[in-house]
Amino acid sequence: MATTCPEPLWRHLLGDELRGIRQERGRTLTETARRAGVSPQYLSEMERGLKEPSSEMIAAVAGALDTSLVDLTLGVAERALERAPAPPAQAEVRVSLTLAA
């Protein structure tokens, strides 16, 4: 019996995306946390997927990283697609049509 990997939690994907943007922009954890108005410990926990942040916290960190919520969400969605389990090789799509007389 084959086991499928569960989909990653959104908070893990969000954390990976936030860390990636922060590092890409050359920002430190402390600097980003200060700009967002959160503690460095809280931001670290967000990046590691340990916190389920509110929309206000996500918006604050996105703003501190000079990105929009739309761009952040798109990045998270792209990460989700990259990590999505592949369908089984034997998967078939069957379409049946019924014609009325």
Backbone torsions as a table, in degrees:
resi	resn	phi	psi	omega
1	MET	NA	126.7	-179.3
2	ALA	-82.8	139.8	176.3
3	THR	-104.4	141.9	178.0
4	THR	-103.1	145.0	177.8
5	CYS	-75.5	134.8	177.1
6	PRO	-68.3	152.7	177.5
7	GLU	-65.4	145.4	178.9
8	PRO	-67.8	152.9	177.0
9	LEU	-72.0	147.4	-178.5
10	TRP	-59.9	-37.0	-178.6
11	ARG	-64.7	-30.3	176.6
12	HIS	-71.2	-43.3	178.4
13	LEU	-64.6	-41.4	177.9
14	LEU	-60.9	-46.6	-179.9
15	GLY	-60.0	-43.4	177.9
16	ASP	-61.7	-40.8	-179.1
17	GLU	-67.6	-44.1	178.8
18	LEU	-61.2	-45.4	179.3
19	ARG	-62.2	-43.2	-179.9
20	GLY	-60.9	-44.5	179.4
21	ILE	-65.1	-45.0	-178.6
22	ARG	-59.5	-47.6	-178.7
23	GLN	-68.5	-38.5	178.1
24	GLU	-59.4	-34.0	-178.4
25	ARG	-90.8	1.0	176.9
26	GLY	70.8	27.8	-178.4
27	ARG	-96.3	145.1	175.6
28	THR	-85.7	161.3	177.2
29	LEU	-60.8	-45.4	-177.8
30	THR	-63.1	-45.2	-180.0
31	GLU	-62.5	-45.6	-178.5
32	THR	-65.2	-42.8	179.0
33	ALA	-61.4	-43.7	179.6
34	ARG	-60.9	-45.7	-179.9
35	ARG	-64.4	-32.1	-179.0
36	ALA	-84.6	-14.3	-178.2
37	GLY	78.7	28.6	177.0
38	VAL	-125.0	165.6	178.0
39	SER	-77.0	152.0	175.0
40	PRO	-58.2	-34.6	178.9
41	GLN	-63.6	-42.5	179.9
42	TYR	-65.0	-45.3	179.1
43	LEU	-62.0	-40.6	177.4
44	SER	-60.2	-42.3	178.9
45	GLU	-67.4	-34.6	175.1
46	MET	-62.7	-47.2	-177.9
47	GLU	-64.6	-29.4	179.4
48	ARG	-89.5	2.8	177.7
49	GLY	74.0	21.9	-179.3
50	LEU	-90.7	-18.2	-180.0
51	LYS	-110.6	147.8	173.7
52	GLU	-106.2	82.6	-171.1
53	PRO	-70.2	151.9	175.8
54	SER	-72.6	165.5	178.1
55	SER	-62.6	-32.5	177.8
56	GLU	-65.4	-41.1	178.3
57	MET	-65.7	-42.2	179.4
58	ILE	-62.5	-43.6	179.4
59	ALA	-63.6	-39.8	-179.7
60	ALA	-63.9	-43.4	-179.7
61	VAL	-70.6	-40.2	176.8
62	ALA	-58.8	-44.8	178.7
63	GLY	-62.3	-40.2	178.8
64	ALA	-63.6	-25.9	179.0
65	LEU	-96.6	7.9	179.3
66	ASP	56.2	43.7	175.4
67	THR	-130.7	161.3	179.9
68	SER	-94.7	160.4	175.9
69	LEU	-63.1	-33.8	178.4
70	VAL	-63.6	-48.7	-179.5
71	ASP	-65.1	-38.9	178.1
72	LEU	-63.4	-45.6	-179.8
73	THR	-64.3	-40.1	177.0
74	LEU	-62.5	-40.3	177.6
75	GLY	-63.2	-40.6	178.0
76	VAL	-65.1	-42.0	179.4
77	ALA	-62.7	-39.7	177.9
78	GLU	-64.2	-40.2	176.6
79	ARG	-62.6	-39.8	179.7
80	ALA	-63.1	-41.6	179.0
81	LEU	-65.6	-38.2	178.6
82	GLU	-63.4	-34.3	-175.5
83	ARG	-95.9	-2.4	-177.9
84	ALA	-63.8	137.2	178.8
85	PRO	-65.1	141.4	178.4
86	ALA	-73.3	145.7	177.0
87	PRO	-67.1	153.3	178.6
88	PRO	-57.1	148.1	-177.6
89	ALA	-60.6	-30.4	-176.9
90	GLN	-85.2	0.6	-176.7
91	ALA	-62.4	132.9	177.4
92	GLU	-125.0	149.0	173.8
93	VAL	-105.6	121.9	179.7
94	ARG	-114.4	132.5	179.3
95	VAL	-122.2	130.6	175.9
96	SER	-123.4	139.7	-179.7
97	LEU	-117.4	142.4	176.2
98	THR	-119.8	125.8	178.3
99	LEU	-100.7	133.4	178.3
100	ALA	-86.7	141.9	179.2
101	ALA	-84.4	NA	NA
